[in-house]
């Protein structure tokens, strides 16, 4: 049941109050997949991936005595996740508890401590689920494509924008900064097409109008995604370093972003490795833990 899986019940909110039957919805989804053209074997494989993700969310690790490494616990969840993913328990454990580094012509295997292995497991879950989602969208697009090349028409496609609204919680981490960054980008697109380009067109045609001022959030986007200096670029840079961690990354942010007008980190925040970004919707405090 749902309360057997940490990913489903961790929030404490898992009951439906809208009268919708999840069982009926699931059956409708399976029928729709068959109609679109999913082979029964493909549907079964996708269901295996979803169940593998659920079991992976229940996997646990045990730290070594010195705390410098850890091991994947030999639990029922770990063995089932490995079997559903089509790998051995040993290979799954090795991939989650060690890191392979190519140094020149030498390959070095570095053990991960328990926090790093936990995050590696979370990354695996997100990667598997994301790949399955992308595959389904691609398959749906393939099912509606018609051979229109002879007529010179472009093929039809369906795009799925899966996005939450702007988020700010008591604790905000990497997930929230990604969601809020996406919202910033959408706000920029809105500003560009509704205000900037439209008013340029008015000027070009000599139309009399009253200039509409609007906040430009390009500097927030630059803070987050600018090449070499943005927060995401700095994170990528730190991920490559063999001995980097959350604390070192945060200190690196303080050193590189402290002068940006949208970046804030008070003395109290620095003690807890936190920082704030002034988004178009307001200030949000993030933690790198």
Secondary structure, 3 states (H helix, E strand, C coil): CHHHCHHHHCCCCCCCCCCCCHHHHHHHHHHHHHHHCCCHHHHHHHHHHHHHHHHHCCCCEEECCCCCCEEECCCHHHHHHHHHHCCCHHHHHHHHHEEEEEECCEEEEEECCHHHHHHHHHHHHHHHHHHHHHHHHHHHHHHHCCCCHHHCCCCCCCCCCCCCCCCCCCCCCHHHHHHHHHHHHHHHHHHHHHHHHHHHHHHHHCCCCCCCCCCCCHHHHHHHHCCCCCHHHHHHHHHHCCCCCHHHHHHHHHHHHCCCCCEECCHHHHHCCEEEEEECCEEEEEECC
